[in-house]
Amino acid sequence: MLTKAIAAAASVIIATSAFAVDRGNVEKAYELKDGSTVYVFKDGKMAMENKVGQVVTMKEGHAMETKDGKKIMMKGNEIWRLENELHREHQTN
């Protein structure tokens, strides 16, 4: 029973991590068909988070399709910037 409760809590944390990004440094976020999210920073460079909330690497120029069918190309691979945004509240301690 305790294992199920821990697993449920972990699922909620993972599911909500996509909303943890500070929008002050992110200009736009695109939800992709596969459930991933691509974040575009103010300088036009991008970073990607998969559907379970992990920052993942993506090759520059890779074509992606948004949920609404638009095609976008990856520019940059700013995984460190997205990682920093996702964990900003933990760095203040």
N, C-alpha and C positions, 0 to 999 in steps of 0.2 A: 504494500500500500504506500509506504514512504517513497519507494522507488518511482511509482507512478506519479506521485505529487511532485517529486523533483524533476522528472521528465517533463511534466506539464509546465512547470515554472520555467524551465530552460527553453521550451518552445515559445513561450510568451516573450521572453527576453530576446530571442533570436528574431522573432517576427516583428518586434517593435524597433529593432536596431536600425532599420531603414529610415526611420523618422528621426533619428538622433543627430543627423548632420546639421550643423549650424548653417542656416541659410545665408548668413552674412558673407560667407566666402564662396557660396555656390550661387551661380546665376540661374541655372535651370537644371532640372532633373527629368530624365526620360525613363519611363517604364517600358521595358522591352517585352516582346512576346514570350520569351522563355522565363519571365518572372524576375530577371535581373533589373538593376537600375543603373543608369549612366548619369553621372553628375558632371555638369559643365561649370568650370570655375570662371571667374570674371575675366581671366586672360584668354579664354577659349580652350584651354587644355581640359582633358577629361580624365575621369577615373570611374571604375565599375565595381559594383557590389552585386554578388550573386543573390539568388532568391532566398538563401538562408542567412544573409547578412554578413558574409565574408568578403573582404576586399580581394579582388582577383585581378590578375594581370591580363592585359589585352594588347595585341600588336597594333601599332599605329597603322591606320589605313584600313583596318578591319571593318567591313560593312555590317551594320546591325539594323534590325527592324523593330520599330516601336510597336506598342500595342495597337495603335491606330493605323498601322501600315506604312508609316513614313520610313525612309531609309536614311541613316546617318552614318558617318564615317568616324572612326576613333581618331582623335587627335591627342597625341601625348599618351602617357601612361602614368598618371600622377597618383600612384597607389599610396605613396608616403603622405601626400596631402590629405587624401580621403581618410586614411588611417588616423591621422592627426585630428581631423574633424570628428570622427566617430568616437574617439577616446579623450576628447578635450576635457570633459568633466572629471575624468579620473586623474588628470595631470595637475589639478589644482591642489591636491592634498600633499 
